[in-house]
Each structure stands twice: as C-alpha cells, then as structure tokens.
Amino acid sequence: MKQETTVKGSNALAAVRDAAISALISLGLFLPLVGFETIVNIRNELTLDTRWPLLFTMVALVFVGRLAYSLFAAPRLAQRKQHAAAAPAWLGTIGKWFVPFAIGFVIVYPVLVLSTAGFGGALKWVDNFGIQILIYVMLGWGLNIVVGLAGLLDLGYVAFYAVGAYSYALLAKEFGFSFWLLLPLAGIMASFWGVLLGFPVLRLRGDYLAIVTLAFGEIIRVVLINWVDFTNGYAGISGIPRPTFFGIPFTAGDDGFAATFGLEFSPIYRTIFLYYVILALAFLTAFVTVRLRRLPVGRAWEALREDEVACRSLGVNTTNTKLTAFSIGAMFGGFAGSFFAARQGFISPESFTFIESATIVAIVVLGGMGSQIGVAVAAVVMIGGTEIMRELNFLRQIFGESFDPTQYRMLIFGFAMVVIMVFRPRGFVSTRQPTVFLKERKTISSDLVGEGHG
C-alpha cells in the first residue's frame, strides 16, 4: 500500500514537472505573439502595449491542460493500447445509422434554418456554414482520391481549384456560356492540367512528389498574378455571371425568381439554390468515388498506396494508375472551383494560396485517409469550427472589449489539430472497409493498414 502511494506520488510529481515545462515553453511562444500588441495612437505613432492577463490566462490553460492529460488521459491511452477491446455495440449502431441521418440532415438543413432563424438570419447560416462547408467537403473528397486512395501526396491541389474557377469566370464573361455548360468544361480543363502534372512526377514518390506538387500550385498562382492581360492580375475578375434557375435569374426585376413564383424578393432564394447545387455536386463526387473504388482502377489505386513495387510486380500499369488518380481528383477540384466563381461573382489569386491546399490536405488527414465519412466530418469540424469563432463575441466579457476572437481562430484551430492527432492519430475514422472480400465483408483496423507514400 505504501509502495503504491509512493508510485502515485512520483507520477503526480512528474506530471506537475511536465506541465510546468509545457507552460514555460508556451510562455516563450506566446510572449511575442500575445503578450505584446502594437497600436497606432491618435498622433499616428506606433506604440507597444501589453496584454498580460490574456497571456497568463493562456499559459495557465496550457499548464492545466497538460497536467490533466498527464494524470488522466495518458494512463488511459496506454491502458487502451495494451488491452485493445472490440468496439461496443452502441457504437456500431450509431455507425450504421449515421450516414442516413447525415444525408437527411443536410437535405433539410435550409428548411430547419429558415424555420428557426427566419429569412433574415438564415442567409448567414446557409451561406457561411452550409455552402462553405460543402465546398470543402467536395474538395476533400476530390483530394481523397489522390492522397487517401492512391497514396500520392499532393500539396498543390488548390491549383485545380483555381483552374476551374478561372475557366468558368473567363468563358462566362467573354462568351456568355451558361453555368450548366461551363461546369463540365471547367472539370475537363482541370482534369487536363491534372494529367499535365501527372506526367513529370510519375517517377517521384513521398517528399519529392510533395515538393513538385507544391511548386505546381505556386506556379499556377504566380501565372494568375503576372498574366495581367488574361487574368487581370491581383485585381481579379469581377462581374462573373451567376447561375439561374432554368433560365430564371435571381434578381428583383419582373422576370426574376421571386416575381415569377409570386414571392417577396429575398437573396435567400439564390443562396438556397446554390446550397442544393453544391450538395448535389458533393453527392456526385461521393457516389463516383465509391463506385470507382470497386472497379479495377480503384483497387489499383489502393495497391499503389500500399506498395508500388508489389503493384508493379503484379503487372499493374502504375503510370496509368497515377494519371487517372491525378486527373479524376483534379476534375472534382475543377467542379468546386467553377461553383466557387459562380457563387462569389468575383475571384482573384488571393483566393488560391497555399493555405487553401494545406487546409484541404489537413481535412483529408484528420478525417482518415481513404474514408469518405471521415473527410466529411473533418470538413465540418475544421471549416465550421473556424467560422463559429466569428460568433464568440461573449469572450469579450472575459478578456475585455478590445478582444477580437477572429484573431485567434488559427491559434485555437492549430491547438485543436494537435489534440485530435494525440487522441486520434489516424484520423476521425481510422477503420477501412475492403473493396474486395472473401465470403464476408469485415472492417479492417487502422493498425493493420499500412499507409504508403505512392
């Protein structure tokens, strides 16, 4: 009994020491970022102000969080690794009904928002949360083909997003083509550029492939900036034609959507229409991806992800396999880009920076590479979480009226990613459903799946 008490005391002392070290490190990191703030006074002079209460509050939170992790979470994680048990029955029931419930919820989401927030408040929730999240869900599912299924690390996926957006914007403005005609054309253009990217990188793997794809994304952005005669440079392209409802525009005129159906004019109608358009595109992406996984090309992608050498020895044409992954993934990125241009009505190179590629890759990794459900959940958590930070104005009552929660969105977002990677190192959904099985389909644990590097 005495020995057990001694062991617990030593563990508690080690946890306190570890938490104190983490607090000191956070103090050094947060001191220049949070502790000091530059302010321009009324004489237009730059002065240095301090925010000690906010700084020490964040350091205290780090200390308490690390101490709680060391005392409670770490022992449980170690025990769970030693005694891996089967998933409880209730978890299987939730997993069985989660997908039908999620599909039904996203279909009726605008109706629920309208009934609770009204016409005035629904616009923000349908646009900033519904449409914005669905765009990244579609981008995540498109990149999941390249990264999650084929195992090809692509850090320049935003380039195909940009190609689709600029293809739609330029063709719609110059030639007056409709959205429904330009949507597949934008996907074809992005797919063409995906093939062009695939050819030079066929012999590359791992980090080398990531560097080349990153360079490709930056090349596209630099071209958009400097080819001013074609893309209008930093000024971007404005006045992009908006999609119509079977030829009926969403305007306030007599020929507009509201007047045609005898409704009072409101911008919410166009927003709801765009919501269901991107929802249909996201469902199309998911359906095509699931079907492709069951075809020989999908099984070739997964074989390439696990071991390229073994894949070659089995007679699989790795050249065509990589090209199909790049082109199909790029096509869905082009679809999303054309929708983005139609929704915004204005695009510029600033919308297609590397941070967008990093966000999409993070969605795929956090969700669980190769998992459609995991990618969707990660997109909701990441994009919805960063957007909800704009609504946390009650924090000003704690940290003062000068506190702006939007300035700390990425800081909290990064902290949340670290927490997720600690507790779920293989993503939200770490299991895999095999595409080929003998007699009975069984879920494969993530510990038995080797994630290759293409």
Backbone hydrogen bonds, N-H to C=O, Kabsch-Sander energy under -0.5 kcal/mol:
donor,donor_aa,acceptor,acceptor_aa,energy
5,T,1,M,-2.1
6,T,2,K,-2.1
7,V,3,Q,-2.2
8,K,4,E,-2.3
9,G,5,T,-2.3
10,S,6,T,-2.4
11,N,7,V,-2.3
12,A,8,K,-2.4
13,L,9,G,-2.3
14,A,10,S,-2.4
15,A,11,N,-2.2
16,V,12,A,-2.3
17,R,13,L,-2.3
18,D,14,A,-2.5
19,A,15,A,-2.5
20,A,16,V,-2.5
21,I,17,R,-2.2
22,S,18,D,-2.1
23,A,19,A,-2.2
24,L,20,A,-2.2
25,I,21,I,-2.2
26,S,22,S,-2.4
27,L,23,A,-2.1
28,G,24,L,-2.1
29,L,25,I,-1.9
30,F,26,S,-3.2
31,L,27,L,-1.8
33,L,29,L,-0.6
34,V,30,F,-3.6
35,G,30,F,-1.8
36,F,31,L,-0.8
37,E,49,D,-2.7
39,I,47,T,-2.9
41,N,39,I,-0.6
41,N,45,E,-2.5
44,N,41,N,-1.9
47,T,39,I,-3.4
47,T,45,E,-0.7
49,D,37,E,-3.5
49,D,47,T,-0.6
51,R,35,G,-2.5
55,L,51,R,-2.2
56,F,52,W,-2.9
57,T,53,P,-1.8
58,M,54,L,-2.1
59,V,55,L,-2.2
60,A,56,F,-2.3
61,L,57,T,-2.1
62,V,58,M,-2.0
63,F,59,V,-2.4
64,V,60,A,-2.8
65,G,61,L,-2.7
66,R,62,V,-2.7
67,L,63,F,-2.3
68,A,64,V,-2.6
69,Y,65,G,-2.1
70,S,66,R,-2.5
71,L,67,L,-2.2
72,F,68,A,-2.4
73,A,68,A,-1.2
74,A,69,Y,-3.4
76,R,72,F,-1.1
77,L,73,A,-2.5
78,A,74,A,-2.4
79,Q,75,P,-2.3
80,R,76,R,-2.4
81,K,77,L,-1.9
82,Q,78,A,-1.6
83,H,79,Q,-2.2
85,A,83,H,-0.5
92,G,88,P,-1.3
93,T,89,A,-1.9
94,I,90,W,-2.2
95,G,91,L,-2.3
96,K,92,G,-1.8
97,W,93,T,-1.6
98,F,94,I,-1.2
99,V,95,G,-0.6
101,F,97,W,-1.8
102,A,98,F,-2.9
103,I,99,V,-2.6
104,G,100,P,-2.3
105,F,101,F,-2.5
106,V,102,A,-2.4
107,I,103,I,-1.6
108,V,104,G,-1.8
109,Y,105,F,-0.8
112,L,108,V,-2.3
113,V,109,Y,-2.5
114,L,110,P,-2.6
115,S,111,V,-2.1
116,T,112,L,-1.3
117,A,113,V,-3.3
118,G,113,V,-0.6
118,G,114,L,-1.2
121,G,117,A,-1.1
122,A,118,G,-1.7
123,L,119,F,-0.7
125,W,121,G,-1.0
126,V,122,A,-2.6
127,D,123,L,-2.2
128,N,124,K,-1.9
129,F,124,K,-0.7
130,G,125,W,-1.8
131,I,126,V,-2.4
132,Q,127,D,-1.7
133,I,129,F,-1.8
134,L,130,G,-2.1
135,I,131,I,-2.1
136,Y,132,Q,-1.5
137,V,133,I,-2.1
138,M,134,L,-2.4
139,L,135,I,-2.3
140,G,136,Y,-2.6
141,W,137,V,-2.4
142,G,138,M,-2.2
143,L,139,L,-2.6
144,N,140,G,-1.9
145,I,141,W,-0.8
145,I,142,G,-0.7
146,V,142,G,-0.7
147,V,143,L,-3.0
149,L,144,N,-2.1
150,A,145,I,-1.6
152,L,146,V,-2.9
153,L,151,G,-0.7
154,D,152,L,-0.6
155,L,153,L,-0.6
159,A,156,G,-1.8
160,F,157,Y,-0.9
161,Y,157,Y,-1.2
162,A,158,V,-2.3
163,V,159,A,-2.3
164,G,160,F,-2.2
165,A,161,Y,-1.8
166,Y,162,A,-2.9
167,S,163,V,-2.2
168,Y,164,G,-1.9
169,A,165,A,-2.4
170,L,166,Y,-2.6
171,L,167,S,-2.0
172,A,168,Y,-2.4
173,K,169,A,-1.9
174,E,170,L,-2.5
175,F,171,L,-1.9
176,G,171,L,-0.5
176,G,172,A,-0.7
177,F,171,L,-1.0
182,L,178,S,-2.2
183,L,179,F,-1.9
185,L,181,L,-1.1
186,A,182,L,-2.9
187,G,183,L,-1.7
188,I,184,P,-2.3
189,M,185,L,-2.5
190,A,186,A,-2.3
191,S,187,G,-2.3
192,F,188,I,-2.3
193,W,189,M,-1.9
194,G,190,A,-1.8
195,V,191,S,-1.9
196,L,192,F,-2.1
197,L,193,W,-2.1
198,G,194,G,-2.0
199,F,195,V,-2.0
201,V,197,L,-0.9
202,L,199,F,-1.1
204,L,201,V,-1.3
206,G,453,H,-1.9
208,Y,205,R,-1.2
209,L,205,R,-0.6
210,A,206,G,-1.9
211,I,207,D,-2.2
212,V,208,Y,-2.0
213,T,209,L,-2.4
214,L,210,A,-2.2
215,A,211,I,-2.3
216,F,212,V,-2.1
217,G,213,T,-2.1
218,E,214,L,-1.9
219,I,215,A,-2.5
220,I,216,F,-2.1
221,R,217,G,-1.7
222,V,218,E,-2.6
223,V,219,I,-2.4
224,L,220,I,-2.1
225,I,221,R,-1.6
226,N,222,V,-2.5
227,W,223,V,-2.4
228,V,226,N,-2.0
230,F,227,W,-0.8
231,T,227,W,-2.9
232,N,228,V,-2.0
235,A,232,N,-1.1
236,G,233,G,-1.4
237,I,347,I,-2.6
238,S,236,G,-0.5
239,G,345,G,-0.6
240,I,345,G,-2.0
245,F,248,I,-2.7
246,F,244,T,-1.2
248,I,245,F,-1.3
251,T,249,P,-1.2
256,G,253,G,-1.4
257,F,249,P,-1.7
260,T,256,G,-2.1
261,F,257,F,-1.8
262,G,259,A,-0.9
263,L,258,A,-3.7
269,Y,266,S,-1.2
271,T,267,P,-1.6
272,I,268,I,-2.6
273,F,269,Y,-2.3
274,L,270,R,-2.6
275,Y,271,T,-2.1
276,Y,272,I,-2.1
277,V,273,F,-1.6
278,I,274,L,-2.5
279,L,275,Y,-2.1
280,A,276,Y,-2.1
281,L,277,V,-2.2
282,A,278,I,-2.3
283,F,279,L,-2.4
284,L,280,A,-2.3
285,T,281,L,-2.3
286,A,282,A,-2.4
287,F,283,F,-2.7
288,V,284,L,-2.6
289,T,285,T,-2.2
290,V,286,A,-2.4
291,R,287,F,-2.3
292,L,288,V,-2.6
293,R,289,T,-1.9
294,R,290,V,-0.8
294,R,291,R,-0.6
295,L,291,R,-0.5
295,L,292,L,-0.9
298,G,292,L,-1.0
299,R,295,L,-2.0
300,A,296,P,-2.0
301,W,297,V,-1.9
302,E,298,G,-2.0
303,A,299,R,-2.1
304,L,300,A,-2.4
305,R,301,W,-2.2
306,E,302,E,-1.9
307,D,303,A,-2.4
311,C,307,D,-1.8
312,R,308,E,-2.3
313,S,309,V,-2.2
314,L,310,A,-1.3
315,G,312,R,-1.9
316,V,311,C,-1.9
318,T,316,V,-1.3
321,T,317,N,-2.0
322,K,318,T,-2.5
323,L,319,T,-2.2
324,T,320,N,-2.5
325,A,321,T,-1.8
326,F,322,K,-2.6
327,S,323,L,-2.7
328,I,324,T,-2.5
329,G,325,A,-2.1
330,A,326,F,-2.3
331,M,327,S,-1.9
332,F,328,I,-1.6
333,G,329,G,-1.5
334,G,330,A,-2.3
335,F,331,M,-2.1
336,A,332,F,-2.1
337,G,333,G,-2.1
338,S,334,G,-2.4
339,F,335,F,-2.1
340,F,336,A,-2.3
341,A,337,G,-2.2
342,A,338,S,-2.1
343,R,339,F,-2.5
344,Q,340,F,-2.6
345,G,341,A,-2.4
347,I,237,I,-1.9
351,S,348,S,-2.0
352,F,349,P,-1.8
356,E,353,T,-1.2
357,S,353,T,-1.0
358,A,354,F,-2.7
359,T,355,I,-2.0
360,I,356,E,-2.2
361,V,357,S,-2.6
362,A,358,A,-2.4
363,I,359,T,-2.0
364,V,360,I,-1.9
365,V,361,V,-2.6
366,L,362,A,-2.9
367,G,363,I,-2.0
368,G,364,V,-1.2
371,S,368,G,-2.5
372,Q,370,G,-0.6
375,V,371,S,-1.7
376,A,372,Q,-1.9
377,V,373,I,-2.4
378,A,374,G,-2.6
379,A,375,V,-2.2
380,V,376,A,-2.0
381,V,377,V,-2.4
382,M,378,A,-3.0
383,I,379,A,-2.0
384,G,379,A,-0.8
384,G,380,V,-1.0
385,G,381,V,-1.2
386,T,382,M,-2.1
387,E,383,I,-2.0
388,I,384,G,-2.2
389,M,385,G,-0.9
390,R,387,E,-1.3
391,E,388,I,-1.6
392,L,389,M,-1.2
393,N,391,E,-1.5
395,L,392,L,-1.2
396,R,393,N,-1.7
397,Q,394,F,-1.2
398,I,395,L,-1.0
399,F,395,L,-2.6
400,G,396,R,-1.7
403,F,400,G,-1.4
407,Q,404,D,-1.5
408,Y,405,P,-1.3
409,R,406,T,-1.0
412,I,408,Y,-2.4
413,F,409,R,-2.5
414,G,410,M,-2.5
415,F,411,L,-2.1
416,A,412,I,-2.4
417,M,413,F,-2.0
418,V,414,G,-2.0
419,V,415,F,-2.1
420,I,416,A,-2.5
421,M,417,M,-2.5
422,V,418,V,-1.6
423,F,419,V,-2.1
424,R,420,I,-3.4
427,G,424,R,-2.0
428,F,366,L,-2.7
429,V,367,G,-2.0
430,S,428,F,-0.7
432,R,444,I,-2.0
439,K,437,F,-0.6
440,E,438,L,-2.9
444,I,432,R,-2.6
448,L,445,S,-1.4
449,V,446,S,-1.3
450,G,448,L,-0.6
451,E,449,V,-0.7
452,G,450,G,-0.8
